[in-house]
Amino acid sequence: MNEEGVVEEKASRGLNENLAQLTRVPVEVTVELGRSDRTIGEILELGSGSLIELESIVGEPVDLLVNGHFFAKGEVIAIEEETYGLRITSIISEDDKLNRLSEMFQ
């Protein structure tokens, strides 16, 4: 193996070791059903029973965010009639995953 190959192998090994350490770092996972713009006055008028219409459509895929960064789209499902879950229907590429995760820790 030439010198360049040895350097690449060491860099790859170092990256894998760093990734292994990062796999234990907790992150916040959010499922975003929709958004809505309101004035401060409208927010102050909210009370129990108030409704806020969201810009999303029923049945439309929802966004999965990891630490506020988009990662996937999916559909909301009921799990055992007591909790909700998300069935992933599309997800960012492996390269994009690594790039977004590295952005989170800079």
Secondary structure, DSSP 8 states (H G I E B T S, - for coil): --HHHHHHHHHHHHHHHHHHHHTTS---EEEE-------HHHHHT--TT-----SS-TT--EEEEETTEEEEEEEEEEETTTEEEEEEEEE--HHHHHHHHHHHT-
